[in-house]
Amino acid sequence: MTPAEDLADWLRLTSIPGLGGESQRRLLAAFGLPGHIFAAGRPALSGVVGGEAADLLLSPPSQAVIDAALAWAAEPGNHVLTLADAGYPRALLDIADPPVLLYVKGDPAMLQRPAVAIVGARSATAQGEANAEAFARALSEHGLTVVSGLALGIDAAAHRGALAAGEGGTVAVIGTGADRIYPARNAAIARDIAAHGAIVSELPLGTNALRHNFPRRNRLIAGLAQGVLVVEAALNSGSLISARLATENGREVFAIPGSIHSPLSRGCHRLIREGAKLVETAEDVLEELRGRLGWAAQTPRTPRAQLTADRSATAAAAPPPRQAPLPIDEDAARVLQAMGHDPADIDQLAGRCGLTVDALYAILLALELDSHIARLPGGRFQRA
């Protein structure tokens, strides 16, 4: 780790408003450590980043910000990694714009392990979340660290699955400061990740959730992993940004196909058309990464993983076991038959079943309460 006196210079460099990561890296390449940058005169600095940036560098530091970050880093479980640290994740050195600083809450060694990113829609279906959780559990049981973004939906499900496996662990790359949790609904899972994995941010402490920060953090999700698995994604999903960045950085991209009628399948289908590997089981992912890294997946060791590797991987294609649904009556069975396995809205179902909308709504509500179907965005329904 960087000594505290040197860390203060790194924090000063990265806390200067208006001095972006590219300028910071140019300065480090020209002068070496941040202390040497601040010791250089204005002419030398101007020659590297221009006069305006040189003036910013020579202005008084934001001492309160630096002191607050040093205090945070001194707390148990908190770390600040710099580009000069031996513990800085090697995978990020391969991307075009590695962050100069990383704030890590948890175990920084998690950032050095073989990893796969699992990303997808925030407004995921119940089946999508079940798939993400099961794939994450199976991949983690084989020793891969699962990287995701702590968002609702697919991200949270992936973290849950990895935590349940207890083998590879999980890393959450967030779009706020490391001392902030967004969304608040994921506070409990964030505490578990900090205790058994790592929460990572490149943003200064105190940074709140701002829309433009989340696409940038996606490059770190893709950069930390050897492959990115997209579970569910609409055509305008931020998950497609992660997939594109993964491709640009030479990582593998995987996608789970879905119904041709579901908007949340269209992003995955586009990726598959563009060359992503279609996957149905966790073994599909493991096979590709074994060949890529020359890496032998470990045999699962947890009590849940005493099955063979093939059975563990196959389990990832289906949701975890759930309580058996309650019996249904003849009308409800007719509605399920008319629904099939693709999403349908209430008007479509009414036409297929010959029922009034009011009568059909009562049946759908009962089916939803008994976990036979799930309600999707846009007023549609699908078998659970």
Contacts in CASP RR format, 6 or more apart in sequence:
PFRMAT RR
TARGET T0000
AUTHOR 0000-0000-0000
METHOD contacts of the structure
MODEL  1
MTPAEDLADWLRLTSIPGLGGESQRRLLAAFGLPGHIFAAGRPALSGVVG
GEAADLLLSPPSQAVIDAALAWAAEPGNHVLTLADAGYPRALLDIADPPV
LLYVKGDPAMLQRPAVAIVGARSATAQGEANAEAFARALSEHGLTVVSGL
ALGIDAAAHRGALAAGEGGTVAVIGTGADRIYPARNAAIARDIAAHGAIV
SELPLGTNALRHNFPRRNRLIAGLAQGVLVVEAALNSGSLISARLATENG
REVFAIPGSIHSPLSRGCHRLIREGAKLVETAEDVLEELRGRLGWAAQTP
RTPRAQLTADRSATAAAAPPPRQAPLPIDEDAARVLQAMGHDPADIDQLA
GRCGLTVDALYAILLALELDSHIARLPGGRFQRA
1 79 0 8 1.000
1 80 0 8 1.000
1 81 0 8 1.000
1 85 0 8 1.000
1 87 0 8 1.000
2 10 0 8 1.000
2 80 0 8 1.000
2 81 0 8 1.000
2 82 0 8 1.000
2 84 0 8 1.000
2 85 0 8 1.000
4 70 0 8 1.000
4 73 0 8 1.000
4 74 0 8 1.000
6 33 0 8 1.000
6 34 0 8 1.000
6 35 0 8 1.000
7 70 0 8 1.000
7 73 0 8 1.000
7 80 0 8 1.000
7 82 0 8 1.000
8 66 0 8 1.000
8 70 0 8 1.000
9 33 0 8 1.000
9 34 0 8 1.000
9 35 0 8 1.000
9 37 0 8 1.000
9 38 0 8 1.000
10 34 0 8 1.000
10 80 0 8 1.000
10 82 0 8 1.000
10 100 0 8 1.000
10 101 0 8 1.000
11 65 0 8 1.000
11 66 0 8 1.000
11 69 0 8 1.000
11 70 0 8 1.000
11 80 0 8 1.000
11 101 0 8 1.000
12 34 0 8 1.000
12 38 0 8 1.000
12 61 0 8 1.000
12 62 0 8 1.000
12 66 0 8 1.000
13 19 0 8 1.000
13 24 0 8 1.000
13 27 0 8 1.000
13 34 0 8 1.000
13 37 0 8 1.000
13 38 0 8 1.000
13 100 0 8 1.000
14 21 0 8 1.000
14 24 0 8 1.000
14 100 0 8 1.000
14 101 0 8 1.000
14 204 0 8 1.000
15 61 0 8 1.000
15 62 0 8 1.000
15 65 0 8 1.000
15 66 0 8 1.000
15 69 0 8 1.000
15 204 0 8 1.000
16 56 0 8 1.000
16 57 0 8 1.000
16 59 0 8 1.000
16 62 0 8 1.000
17 56 0 8 1.000
18 53 0 8 1.000
18 56 0 8 1.000
19 49 0 8 1.000
19 53 0 8 1.000
19 56 0 8 1.000
19 57 0 8 1.000
21 97 0 8 1.000
21 99 0 8 1.000
21 100 0 8 1.000
22 97 0 8 1.000
23 49 0 8 1.000
23 53 0 8 1.000
24 100 0 8 1.000
25 83 0 8 1.000
25 97 0 8 1.000
25 98 0 8 1.000
25 100 0 8 1.000
26 48 0 8 1.000
26 49 0 8 1.000
27 37 0 8 1.000
27 45 0 8 1.000
27 48 0 8 1.000
27 49 0 8 1.000
27 57 0 8 1.000
28 34 0 8 1.000
28 37 0 8 1.000
28 83 0 8 1.000
28 100 0 8 1.000
30 48 0 8 1.000
31 37 0 8 1.000
31 40 0 8 1.000
31 44 0 8 1.000
31 48 0 8 1.000
33 84 0 8 1.000
37 45 0 8 1.000
37 57 0 8 1.000
38 57 0 8 1.000
41 54 0 8 1.000
41 58 0 8 1.000
42 51 0 8 1.000
42 54 0 8 1.000
42 55 0 8 1.000
42 58 0 8 1.000
45 51 0 8 1.000
45 53 0 8 1.000
45 54 0 8 1.000
45 57 0 8 1.000
45 58 0 8 1.000
46 53 0 8 1.000
46 54 0 8 1.000
47 54 0 8 1.000
49 57 0 8 1.000
65 204 0 8 1.000
65 205 0 8 1.000
68 205 0 8 1.000
69 80 0 8 1.000
69 204 0 8 1.000
69 205 0 8 1.000
72 78 0 8 1.000
72 103 0 8 1.000
72 178 0 8 1.000
72 179 0 8 1.000
72 205 0 8 1.000
73 79 0 8 1.000
73 80 0 8 1.000
77 105 0 8 1.000
77 106 0 8 1.000
77 194 0 8 1.000
78 103 0 8 1.000
78 104 0 8 1.000
78 105 0 8 1.000
78 106 0 8 1.000
78 178 0 8 1.000
79 103 0 8 1.000
79 104 0 8 1.000
79 105 0 8 1.000
79 106 0 8 1.000
79 108 0 8 1.000
80 101 0 8 1.000
80 102 0 8 1.000
80 103 0 8 1.000
80 104 0 8 1.000
81 87 0 8 1.000
81 88 0 8 1.000
81 89 0 8 1.000
81 101 0 8 1.000
81 102 0 8 1.000
81 104 0 8 1.000
81 108 0 8 1.000
81 111 0 8 1.000
82 88 0 8 1.000
82 100 0 8 1.000
82 101 0 8 1.000
83 98 0 8 1.000
83 100 0 8 1.000
83 101 0 8 1.000
87 108 0 8 1.000
87 109 0 8 1.000
87 111 0 8 1.000
87 112 0 8 1.000
88 102 0 8 1.000
89 102 0 8 1.000
89 111 0 8 1.000
89 112 0 8 1.000
89 224 0 8 1.000
90 112 0 8 1.000
91 111 0 8 1.000
91 115 0 8 1.000
91 223 0 8 1.000
91 224 0 8 1.000
91 225 0 8 1.000
91 226 0 8 1.000
92 98 0 8 1.000
92 99 0 8 1.000
92 102 0 8 1.000
92 220 0 8 1.000
92 223 0 8 1.000
92 224 0 8 1.000
94 223 0 8 1.000
94 249 0 8 1.000
95 219 0 8 1.000
95 222 0 8 1.000
95 223 0 8 1.000
95 245 0 8 1.000
95 249 0 8 1.000
96 248 0 8 1.000
96 249 0 8 1.000
97 219 0 8 1.000
99 202 0 8 1.000
99 220 0 8 1.000
101 202 0 8 1.000
102 111 0 8 1.000
102 200 0 8 1.000
102 201 0 8 1.000
102 202 0 8 1.000
103 177 0 8 1.000
103 178 0 8 1.000
103 200 0 8 1.000
103 201 0 8 1.000
103 202 0 8 1.000
103 203 0 8 1.000
103 205 0 8 1.000
104 111 0 8 1.000
104 178 0 8 1.000
104 198 0 8 1.000
104 199 0 8 1.000
104 200 0 8 1.000
105 178 0 8 1.000
105 194 0 8 1.000
105 198 0 8 1.000
105 199 0 8 1.000
105 200 0 8 1.000
106 194 0 8 1.000
106 195 0 8 1.000
106 197 0 8 1.000
106 198 0 8 1.000
106 199 0 8 1.000
107 197 0 8 1.000
107 198 0 8 1.000
108 198 0 8 1.000
110 145 0 8 1.000
110 169 0 8 1.000
110 170 0 8 1.000
110 171 0 8 1.000
110 197 0 8 1.000
110 198 0 8 1.000
111 171 0 8 1.000
111 198 0 8 1.000
111 200 0 8 1.000
111 224 0 8 1.000
113 143 0 8 1.000
113 144 0 8 1.000
113 145 0 8 1.000
113 168 0 8 1.000
114 143 0 8 1.000
114 144 0 8 1.000
114 145 0 8 1.000
114 226 0 8 1.000
114 289 0 8 1.000
114 293 0 8 1.000
114 295 0 8 1.000
115 144 0 8 1.000
115 145 0 8 1.000
115 146 0 8 1.000
115 147 0 8 1.000
115 171 0 8 1.000
115 224 0 8 1.000
115 225 0 8 1.000
115 226 0 8 1.000
115 227 0 8 1.000
116 139 0 8 1.000
116 144 0 8 1.000
116 145 0 8 1.000
116 146 0 8 1.000
116 147 0 8 1.000
116 225 0 8 1.000
116 226 0 8 1.000
116 227 0 8 1.000
116 228 0 8 1.000
116 229 0 8 1.000
116 285 0 8 1.000
116 289 0 8 1.000
117 146 0 8 1.000
117 147 0 8 1.000
117 148 0 8 1.000
117 221 0 8 1.000
117 222 0 8 1.000
117 223 0 8 1.000
117 224 0 8 1.000
117 225 0 8 1.000
117 227 0 8 1.000
117 228 0 8 1.000
117 229 0 8 1.000
117 242 0 8 1.000
117 246 0 8 1.000
118 132 0 8 1.000
118 135 0 8 1.000
118 136 0 8 1.000
118 139 0 8 1.000
118 146 0 8 1.000
118 147 0 8 1.000
118 148 0 8 1.000
118 154 0 8 1.000
118 155 0 8 1.000
118 158 0 8 1.000
118 228 0 8 1.000
118 229 0 8 1.000
118 231 0 8 1.000
119 148 0 8 1.000
119 149 0 8 1.000
119 154 0 8 1.000
119 155 0 8 1.000
119 158 0 8 1.000
119 218 0 8 1.000
119 221 0 8 1.000
119 228 0 8 1.000
119 229 0 8 1.000
119 230 0 8 1.000
119 231 0 8 1.000
119 233 0 8 1.000
119 238 0 8 1.000
119 239 0 8 1.000
119 242 0 8 1.000
119 243 0 8 1.000
120 132 0 8 1.000
120 153 0 8 1.000
120 154 0 8 1.000
120 155 0 8 1.000
120 230 0 8 1.000
120 231 0 8 1.000
120 232 0 8 1.000
120 233 0 8 1.000
120 237 0 8 1.000
120 239 0 8 1.000
121 153 0 8 1.000
121 154 0 8 1.000
121 231 0 8 1.000
121 232 0 8 1.000
121 233 0 8 1.000
121 234 0 8 1.000
121 237 0 8 1.000
121 239 0 8 1.000
121 264 0 8 1.000
122 151 0 8 1.000
122 152 0 8 1.000
122 153 0 8 1.000
122 154 0 8 1.000
122 155 0 8 1.000
123 152 0 8 1.000
123 153 0 8 1.000
123 264 0 8 1.000
123 377 0 8 1.000
124 132 0 8 1.000
124 153 0 8 1.000
124 154 0 8 1.000
124 157 0 8 1.000
124 231 0 8 1.000
124 232 0 8 1.000
124 264 0 8 1.000
125 232 0 8 1.000
125 262 0 8 1.000
125 264 0 8 1.000
125 374 0 8 1.000
125 376 0 8 1.000
125 382 0 8 1.000
126 319 0 8 1.000
126 374 0 8 1.000
126 384 0 8 1.000
127 319 0 8 1.000
127 374 0 8 1.000
127 382 0 8 1.000
127 384 0 8 1.000
128 154 0 8 1.000
128 157 0 8 1.000
128 231 0 8 1.000
128 232 0 8 1.000
128 256 0 8 1.000
128 264 0 8 1.000
129 153 0 8 1.000
129 154 0 8 1.000
129 156 0 8 1.000
129 157 0 8 1.000
130 157 0 8 1.000
130 318 0 8 1.000
130 319 0 8 1.000
130 320 0 8 1.000
131 231 0 8 1.000
131 232 0 8 1.000
131 256 0 8 1.000
131 316 0 8 1.000
131 317 0 8 1.000
131 319 0 8 1.000
132 153 0 8 1.000
132 154 0 8 1.000
132 157 0 8 1.000
132 158 0 8 1.000
132 161 0 8 1.000
132 231 0 8 1.000
132 232 0 8 1.000
133 157 0 8 1.000
133 158 0 8 1.000
133 160 0 8 1.000
133 161 0 8 1.000
133 164 0 8 1.000
133 319 0 8 1.000
133 320 0 8 1.000
134 161 0 8 1.000
134 282 0 8 1.000
134 315 0 8 1.000
134 316 0 8 1.000
134 317 0 8 1.000
134 318 0 8 1.000
134 319 0 8 1.000
134 320 0 8 1.000
135 158 0 8 1.000
135 229 0 8 1.000
135 231 0 8 1.000
135 256 0 8 1.000
135 282 0 8 1.000
135 285 0 8 1.000
135 316 0 8 1.000
136 146 0 8 1.000
136 157 0 8 1.000
136 158 0 8 1.000
136 159 0 8 1.000
136 160 0 8 1.000
136 161 0 8 1.000
136 162 0 8 1.000
136 165 0 8 1.000
136 170 0 8 1.000
137 161 0 8 1.000
137 162 0 8 1.000
137 164 0 8 1.000
137 165 0 8 1.000
137 304 0 8 1.000
137 316 0 8 1.000
138 165 0 8 1.000
138 282 0 8 1.000
138 312 0 8 1.000
138 313 0 8 1.000
138 315 0 8 1.000
138 316 0 8 1.000
139 146 0 8 1.000
139 162 0 8 1.000
139 282 0 8 1.000
139 285 0 8 1.000
139 286 0 8 1.000
139 316 0 8 1.000
140 146 0 8 1.000
140 161 0 8 1.000
140 162 0 8 1.000
140 165 0 8 1.000
140 166 0 8 1.000
140 167 0 8 1.000
140 168 0 8 1.000
140 169 0 8 1.000
140 170 0 8 1.000
141 165 0 8 1.000
141 166 0 8 1.000
141 167 0 8 1.000
141 168 0 8 1.000
141 300 0 8 1.000
141 301 0 8 1.000
141 302 0 8 1.000
141 304 0 8 1.000
141 305 0 8 1.000
141 312 0 8 1.000
142 167 0 8 1.000
142 282 0 8 1.000
142 286 0 8 1.000
142 297 0 8 1.000
142 298 0 8 1.000
142 299 0 8 1.000
142 300 0 8 1.000
142 309 0 8 1.000
142 312 0 8 1.000
143 167 0 8 1.000
143 168 0 8 1.000
143 297 0 8 1.000
143 298 0 8 1.000
144 168 0 8 1.000
144 286 0 8 1.000
144 289 0 8 1.000
144 297 0 8 1.000
145 162 0 8 1.000
145 168 0 8 1.000
145 169 0 8 1.000
145 170 0 8 1.000
145 171 0 8 1.000
146 158 0 8 1.000
146 159 0 8 1.000
146 161 0 8 1.000
146 162 0 8 1.000
146 168 0 8 1.000
146 169 0 8 1.000
146 170 0 8 1.000
146 171 0 8 1.000
147 170 0 8 1.000
147 171 0 8 1.000
147 172 0 8 1.000
147 173 0 8 1.000
147 221 0 8 1.000
147 224 0 8 1.000
147 225 0 8 1.000
148 154 0 8 1.000
148 155 0 8 1.000
148 158 0 8 1.000
148 159 0 8 1.000
148 170 0 8 1.000
148 171 0 8 1.000
148 172 0 8 1.000
148 173 0 8 1.000
148 221 0 8 1.000
149 155 0 8 1.000
149 172 0 8 1.000
149 173 0 8 1.000
149 174 0 8 1.000
149 175 0 8 1.000
149 217 0 8 1.000
149 221 0 8 1.000
150 156 0 8 1.000
150 159 0 8 1.000
150 172 0 8 1.000
150 173 0 8 1.000
150 174 0 8 1.000
150 181 0 8 1.000
150 182 0 8 1.000
150 186 0 8 1.000
150 189 0 8 1.000
150 190 0 8 1.000
150 193 0 8 1.000
150 199 0 8 1.000
151 183 0 8 1.000
151 186 0 8 1.000
152 183 0 8 1.000
152 185 0 8 1.000
152 186 0 8 1.000
154 231 0 8 1.000
154 232 0 8 1.000
154 239 0 8 1.000
155 172 0 8 1.000
156 186 0 8 1.000
156 189 0 8 1.000
158 170 0 8 1.000
158 231 0 8 1.000
159 170 0 8 1.000
159 172 0 8 1.000
159 189 0 8 1.000
159 192 0 8 1.000
159 193 0 8 1.000
160 189 0 8 1.000
161 170 0 8 1.000
162 168 0 8 1.000
162 169 0 8 1.000
162 170 0 8 1.000
163 169 0 8 1.000
163 170 0 8 1.000
163 189 0 8 1.000
163 192 0 8 1.000
163 193 0 8 1.000
163 196 0 8 1.000
164 304 0 8 1.000
165 300 0 8 1.000
165 302 0 8 1.000
165 304 0 8 1.000
165 305 0 8 1.000
166 196 0 8 1.000
166 302 0 8 1.000
167 298 0 8 1.000
167 300 0 8 1.000
167 301 0 8 1.000
167 302 0 8 1.000
167 305 0 8 1.000
169 196 0 8 1.000
169 197 0 8 1.000
170 193 0 8 1.000
170 196 0 8 1.000
170 197 0 8 1.000
171 193 0 8 1.000
171 197 0 8 1.000
171 198 0 8 1.000
171 199 0 8 1.000
171 200 0 8 1.000
171 224 0 8 1.000
172 190 0 8 1.000
172 193 0 8 1.000
172 198 0 8 1.000
172 199 0 8 1.000
172 200 0 8 1.000
173 200 0 8 1.000
173 201 0 8 1.000
173 217 0 8 1.000
173 220 0 8 1.000
173 221 0 8 1.000
173 224 0 8 1.000
174 180 0 8 1.000
174 181 0 8 1.000
174 182 0 8 1.000
174 199 0 8 1.000
174 200 0 8 1.000
174 201 0 8 1.000
174 217 0 8 1.000
175 182 0 8 1.000
175 201 0 8 1.000
175 203 0 8 1.000
175 207 0 8 1.000
175 209 0 8 1.000
175 213 0 8 1.000
175 214 0 8 1.000
175 216 0 8 1.000
175 217 0 8 1.000
176 182 0 8 1.000
176 201 0 8 1.000
176 203 0 8 1.000
176 206 0 8 1.000
176 207 0 8 1.000
176 208 0 8 1.000
176 209 0 8 1.000
176 213 0 8 1.000
177 201 0 8 1.000
177 203 0 8 1.000
177 204 0 8 1.000
177 205 0 8 1.000
177 206 0 8 1.000
177 207 0 8 1.000
178 199 0 8 1.000
178 200 0 8 1.000
178 201 0 8 1.000
178 203 0 8 1.000
178 205 0 8 1.000
179 205 0 8 1.000
179 206 0 8 1.000
180 206 0 8 1.000
180 207 0 8 1.000
180 208 0 8 1.000
180 209 0 8 1.000
181 187 0 8 1.000
181 190 0 8 1.000
182 208 0 8 1.000
182 209 0 8 1.000
183 209 0 8 1.000
190 199 0 8 1.000
193 199 0 8 1.000
200 220 0 8 1.000
200 224 0 8 1.000
201 207 0 8 1.000
201 217 0 8 1.000
202 217 0 8 1.000
202 220 0 8 1.000
203 213 0 8 1.000
207 213 0 8 1.000
214 238 0 8 1.000
215 238 0 8 1.000
215 241 0 8 1.000
218 238 0 8 1.000
218 241 0 8 1.000
218 242 0 8 1.000
218 245 0 8 1.000
219 242 0 8 1.000
219 245 0 8 1.000
221 228 0 8 1.000
221 242 0 8 1.000
222 228 0 8 1.000
222 242 0 8 1.000
222 243 0 8 1.000
222 245 0 8 1.000
222 246 0 8 1.000
222 249 0 8 1.000
222 251 0 8 1.000
223 245 0 8 1.000
223 246 0 8 1.000
223 249 0 8 1.000
223 251 0 8 1.000
225 246 0 8 1.000
225 251 0 8 1.000
226 251 0 8 1.000
226 252 0 8 1.000
226 289 0 8 1.000
226 292 0 8 1.000
226 293 0 8 1.000
227 246 0 8 1.000
227 251 0 8 1.000
227 252 0 8 1.000
227 253 0 8 1.000
227 254 0 8 1.000
227 285 0 8 1.000
227 289 0 8 1.000
228 242 0 8 1.000
228 243 0 8 1.000
228 246 0 8 1.000
228 251 0 8 1.000
228 252 0 8 1.000
228 253 0 8 1.000
228 254 0 8 1.000
229 254 0 8 1.000
229 255 0 8 1.000
229 256 0 8 1.000
229 279 0 8 1.000
229 285 0 8 1.000
230 239 0 8 1.000
230 240 0 8 1.000
230 242 0 8 1.000
230 243 0 8 1.000
230 253 0 8 1.000
230 254 0 8 1.000
230 255 0 8 1.000
230 256 0 8 1.000
230 267 0 8 1.000
230 268 0 8 1.000
230 271 0 8 1.000
230 276 0 8 1.000
231 256 0 8 1.000
231 268 0 8 1.000
232 256 0 8 1.000
232 264 0 8 1.000
232 265 0 8 1.000
232 268 0 8 1.000
233 239 0 8 1.000
233 240 0 8 1.000
233 264 0 8 1.000
233 266 0 8 1.000
233 267 0 8 1.000
233 268 0 8 1.000
233 271 0 8 1.000
234 263 0 8 1.000
234 264 0 8 1.000
234 266 0 8 1.000
234 267 0 8 1.000
235 263 0 8 1.000
235 266 0 8 1.000
235 267 0 8 1.000
235 270 0 8 1.000
237 267 0 8 1.000
239 267 0 8 1.000
240 267 0 8 1.000
240 270 0 8 1.000
240 271 0 8 1.000
243 253 0 8 1.000
243 255 0 8 1.000
243 271 0 8 1.000
243 276 0 8 1.000
246 252 0 8 1.000
246 253 0 8 1.000
247 253 0 8 1.000
252 277 0 8 1.000
252 288 0 8 1.000
252 289 0 8 1.000
252 292 0 8 1.000
253 271 0 8 1.000
253 275 0 8 1.000
253 276 0 8 1.000
253 277 0 8 1.000
254 276 0 8 1.000
254 277 0 8 1.000
254 278 0 8 1.000
254 279 0 8 1.000
254 284 0 8 1.000
254 285 0 8 1.000
254 288 0 8 1.000
255 267 0 8 1.000
255 268 0 8 1.000
255 269 0 8 1.000
255 271 0 8 1.000
255 272 0 8 1.000
255 276 0 8 1.000
255 277 0 8 1.000
255 278 0 8 1.000
255 279 0 8 1.000
256 268 0 8 1.000
256 278 0 8 1.000
256 279 0 8 1.000
256 280 0 8 1.000
257 265 0 8 1.000
257 268 0 8 1.000
257 269 0 8 1.000
257 272 0 8 1.000
257 278 0 8 1.000
258 265 0 8 1.000
258 268 0 8 1.000
258 269 0 8 1.000
259 265 0 8 1.000
259 341 0 8 1.000
259 342 0 8 1.000
259 343 0 8 1.000
259 382 0 8 1.000
260 269 0 8 1.000
260 342 0 8 1.000
261 342 0 8 1.000
261 343 0 8 1.000
261 344 0 8 1.000
262 342 0 8 1.000
262 343 0 8 1.000
262 376 0 8 1.000
262 382 0 8 1.000
263 377 0 8 1.000
268 276 0 8 1.000
272 278 0 8 1.000
277 284 0 8 1.000
277 288 0 8 1.000
278 284 0 8 1.000
279 285 0 8 1.000
280 317 0 8 1.000
281 313 0 8 1.000
281 314 0 8 1.000
281 316 0 8 1.000
281 317 0 8 1.000
282 312 0 8 1.000
282 313 0 8 1.000
282 316 0 8 1.000
282 317 0 8 1.000
283 309 0 8 1.000
283 310 0 8 1.000
283 313 0 8 1.000
283 314 0 8 1.000
284 313 0 8 1.000
286 297 0 8 1.000
286 309 0 8 1.000
286 313 0 8 1.000
289 295 0 8 1.000
290 296 0 8 1.000
290 297 0 8 1.000
297 309 0 8 1.000
299 309 0 8 1.000
300 306 0 8 1.000
300 307 0 8 1.000
300 309 0 8 1.000
300 312 0 8 1.000
305 312 0 8 1.000
307 315 0 8 1.000
322 371 0 8 1.000
323 371 0 8 1.000
325 370 0 8 1.000
325 371 0 8 1.000
325 372 0 8 1.000
326 370 0 8 1.000
328 336 0 8 1.000
328 367 0 8 1.000
328 370 0 8 1.000
328 372 0 8 1.000
331 355 0 8 1.000
331 363 0 8 1.000
332 363 0 8 1.000
332 366 0 8 1.000
332 367 0 8 1.000
332 372 0 8 1.000
334 353 0 8 1.000
335 349 0 8 1.000
335 353 0 8 1.000
335 355 0 8 1.000
335 360 0 8 1.000
335 363 0 8 1.000
335 364 0 8 1.000
335 367 0 8 1.000
336 367 0 8 1.000
336 372 0 8 1.000
336 373 0 8 1.000
336 383 0 8 1.000
338 344 0 8 1.000
338 349 0 8 1.000
338 352 0 8 1.000
338 353 0 8 1.000
339 349 0 8 1.000
339 373 0 8 1.000
339 381 0 8 1.000
339 382 0 8 1.000
339 383 0 8 1.000
340 383 0 8 1.000
341 382 0 8 1.000
341 383 0 8 1.000
342 382 0 8 1.000
343 376 0 8 1.000
343 380 0 8 1.000
343 381 0 8 1.000
343 382 0 8 1.000
344 352 0 8 1.000
344 380 0 8 1.000
344 381 0 8 1.000
344 382 0 8 1.000
345 378 0 8 1.000
345 379 0 8 1.000
345 380 0 8 1.000
345 381 0 8 1.000
346 357 0 8 1.000
346 360 0 8 1.000
346 361 0 8 1.000
346 364 0 8 1.000
346 379 0 8 1.000
346 381 0 8 1.000
347 357 0 8 1.000
349 355 0 8 1.000
349 360 0 8 1.000
349 364 0 8 1.000
349 381 0 8 1.000
350 356 0 8 1.000
350 357 0 8 1.000
350 360 0 8 1.000
353 360 0 8 1.000
355 363 0 8 1.000
364 373 0 8 1.000
364 381 0 8 1.000
367 373 0 8 1.000
368 374 0 8 1.000
368 375 0 8 1.000
368 381 0 8 1.000
371 384 0 8 1.000
372 383 0 8 1.000
372 384 0 8 1.000
373 381 0 8 1.000
373 382 0 8 1.000
373 383 0 8 1.000
373 384 0 8 1.000
374 381 0 8 1.000
374 382 0 8 1.000
374 383 0 8 1.000
374 384 0 8 1.000
375 381 0 8 1.000
376 382 0 8 1.000
END
